[in-house]
Amino acid sequence: MTVWRPDQPYNNLPLLPPATELETRTVLKQAAELIHRQEQTVFGPTEAGE
């Protein structure tokens, strides 16, 4: 039986955060804008007039 070592990844999992970006900033901004538009569709415009 293997002894648990909190300083070593289990089962050779990669360390976090990943060394490379998984999504580009452009993709993240587009996703955020899409979520914002969907919220406005469901809940209506915010009181701030957005």
C-alpha positions as CSV (number, residue, x, y, z in Angstrom):
1,M,0.0,0.0,0.0
2,T,1.3,3.5,-0.9
3,V,1.7,6.1,1.8
4,W,-0.2,9.3,1.0
5,R,2.2,12.2,0.4
6,P,0.4,15.6,0.2
7,D,3.5,17.2,-1.5
8,Q,3.3,14.8,-4.5
9,P,0.6,14.7,-7.1
10,Y,-1.6,11.6,-7.0
11,N,-1.5,9.3,-10.0
12,N,0.9,11.6,-12.0
13,L,-1.7,14.4,-12.4
14,P,-0.3,17.7,-13.7
15,L,0.4,20.5,-11.4
16,L,-2.0,23.5,-11.3
17,P,-2.2,26.0,-12.7
18,P,-1.2,24.7,-16.2
19,A,1.9,26.1,-17.7
20,T,0.1,27.2,-20.8
21,E,-3.1,29.1,-21.3
22,L,-6.1,26.8,-22.1
23,E,-8.2,29.6,-23.5
24,T,-7.2,32.8,-25.2
25,R,-8.2,36.2,-23.7
26,T,-10.4,36.7,-26.8
27,V,-12.4,33.4,-26.1
28,L,-12.8,34.3,-22.4
29,K,-14.1,37.8,-23.3
30,Q,-16.5,36.4,-25.8
31,A,-17.8,33.9,-23.3
32,A,-18.2,36.6,-20.6
33,E,-20.2,38.8,-23.1
34,L,-22.4,35.8,-24.0
35,I,-23.2,35.1,-20.4
36,H,-23.9,38.8,-19.8
37,R,-26.4,38.9,-22.8
38,Q,-28.1,35.7,-21.6
39,E,-28.6,37.1,-18.1
40,Q,-30.2,40.2,-19.6
41,T,-32.5,38.1,-21.7
42,V,-33.6,36.0,-18.7
43,F,-33.7,38.7,-16.0
44,G,-34.1,41.9,-18.0
45,P,-31.8,44.9,-18.0
46,T,-30.2,45.8,-14.7
47,E,-31.1,49.0,-12.8
48,A,-27.8,50.5,-13.8
49,G,-29.2,50.9,-17.3
50,E,-27.0,48.3,-19.0
